[in-house]
Amino acid sequence: MKIGDRLRELRQRRKLSVRAVALRSGVSHSSISLVERDLISPSLDTLHAILDALGTTLSGFFLDFHAVSPPNPFCRAAEMVEIGRADAISYRVIGTGFPSRSMLMLHETYAPGADTGEAFFHSAQEGGLVIRGAVEVTVAGRTATLQPGDGYYFDSREPHRFRNVADEPSEIVSAITPPTY
């Protein structure tokens, strides 16, 4: 289902005319009509105003929107999006097609000697499990070398860094919530 179809369905379910939604939202009736016919894409502000006039929120709209046709729960290796530096550190995102993700799930691969560099921080929590190699993890000045089967979990607002200390590639499966990395 497209955004326009979903908006029209919400408006009709509430037995409102395009003009009534226009009056409530401050968006012109012609713009609402064009959006409903998927002839234009609304800005975030416009969509918010229309949804507010229909008595729903952006998050509620998109949760319901995707509830109509649930996303594929499976992610093949070839479908994972690369967001890292594939030559030294590879971050492959698991589940990029899932709407409104509340966590970032990664398959991380570190080449021998690869290092994330200076300690960094962001507003989240993260955890992971080493599945191959040996990774030195430093969090807020505390350092440990983790082997396969070892894991970590920390507040990402603490400065942290990762370094492969093995002579082979090291791998981690990790999760970050909210997805702020």
Secondary structure as the mmCIF struct_conf table of DSSP 4:
data_model
#
loop_
_struct_conf.conf_type_id
_struct_conf.id
_struct_conf.beg_label_comp_id
_struct_conf.beg_label_asym_id
_struct_conf.beg_label_seq_id
_struct_conf.end_label_comp_id
_struct_conf.end_label_asym_id
_struct_conf.end_label_seq_id
HELX_RH_AL_P HELX_RH_AL_P1 ILE A 3 ARG A 13
TURN_TY1_P TURN_TY1_P1 ARG A 14 LYS A 15
HELX_RH_AL_P HELX_RH_AL_P2 VAL A 18 SER A 25
BEND BEND1 GLY A 26 VAL A 27
HELX_RH_AL_P HELX_RH_AL_P3 HIS A 29 GLU A 36
TURN_TY1_P TURN_TY1_P2 ARG A 37 ASP A 38
BEND BEND2 LEU A 39 ILE A 40
HELX_LH_PP_P HELX_LH_PP_P1 SER A 41 SER A 43
HELX_RH_AL_P HELX_RH_AL_P4 LEU A 44 ALA A 53
TURN_TY1_P TURN_TY1_P3 LEU A 54 GLY A 55
HELX_RH_AL_P HELX_RH_AL_P5 LEU A 58 ALA A 67
BEND BEND3 VAL A 68 SER A 69
HELX_LH_PP_P HELX_LH_PP_P2 PRO A 70 ASN A 72
BEND BEND4 PRO A 73 PRO A 73
HELX_RH_3T_P HELX_RH_3T_P1 ALA A 77 GLU A 79
HELX_LH_PP_P HELX_LH_PP_P3 MET A 80 MET A 80
STRN STRN1 VAL A 81 GLU A 82
BEND BEND5 GLY A 84 GLY A 84
STRN STRN2 ARG A 85 ARG A 85
TURN_TY1_P TURN_TY1_P4 ALA A 86 ALA A 88
STRN STRN3 ILE A 89 ILE A 94
TURN_TY1_P TURN_TY1_P5 THR A 96 GLY A 97
BEND BEND6 PHE A 98 PHE A 98
TURN_TY1_P TURN_TY1_P6 PRO A 99 SER A 100
BEND BEND7 SER A 102 MET A 103
STRN STRN4 LEU A 104 TYR A 110
TURN_TY1_P TURN_TY1_P7 PRO A 112 GLY A 113
STRN STRN5 ASP A 115 ASP A 115
BEND BEND8 GLU A 118 GLU A 118
STRN STRN6 PHE A 120 PHE A 120
BEND BEND9 SER A 123 ALA A 124
STRN STRN7 GLN A 125 ARG A 132
BEND BEND10 GLY A 133 GLY A 133
STRN STRN8 VAL A 135 VAL A 139
TURN_TY1_P TURN_TY1_P8 ALA A 140 GLY A 141
STRN STRN9 ARG A 142 LEU A 146
TURN_TY1_P TURN_TY1_P9 PRO A 148 GLY A 149
STRN STRN10 GLY A 151 ASP A 155
TURN_TY1_P TURN_TY1_P10 SER A 156 ARG A 157
BEND BEND11 GLU A 158 GLU A 158
STRN STRN11 HIS A 160 ASN A 164
BEND BEND12 ALA A 166 GLU A 168
STRN STRN12 SER A 170 THR A 177
BEND BEND13 PRO A 178 PRO A 178
#
